[in-house]
Amino acid sequence: MTDPNVILGKSEHVHRGWKIRITDTVVEAKFSARIEVWKPEHDPRSHNGIGVGFLKRATSPVGARDAALEAAKKWIDEEMV
């Protein structure tokens, strides 16, 4: 069985010292994203990221990426409480 998700690109960001990686995907003709985060003391090259749930779909990759980044920031903010 083949994976129905197509990866378009990746972007990396930092929020409150946490590293965020957004991987753009296409799911059933809509744009979405996969989110991974790393604690400040963890290096993405040597540690697995924490997956952050994200189910939104958008009409453009930029829309999906922006929504995913906001979801990642919110998740990090909630983890730091």
Rosetta blueprint (number, residue, H / E / L):
1 M L
2 T L
3 D L
4 P L
5 N L
6 V E
7 I E
8 L E
9 G E
10 K E
11 S E
12 E E
13 H E
14 V E
15 H E
16 R L
17 G L
18 W E
19 K E
20 I E
21 R E
22 I E
23 T E
24 D E
25 T E
26 V E
27 V E
28 E L
29 A L
30 K E
31 F E
32 S E
33 A E
34 R E
35 I E
36 E E
37 V E
38 W E
39 K L
40 P L
41 E L
42 H L
43 D L
44 P L
45 R L
46 S L
47 H L
48 N L
49 G L
50 I E
51 G E
52 V E
53 G L
54 F L
55 L L
56 K L
57 R L
58 A E
59 T L
60 S L
61 P H
62 V H
63 G H
64 A H
65 R H
66 D H
67 A H
68 A H
69 L H
70 E H
71 A H
72 A H
73 K H
74 K H
75 W H
76 I H
77 D H
78 E H
79 E H
80 M L
81 V L
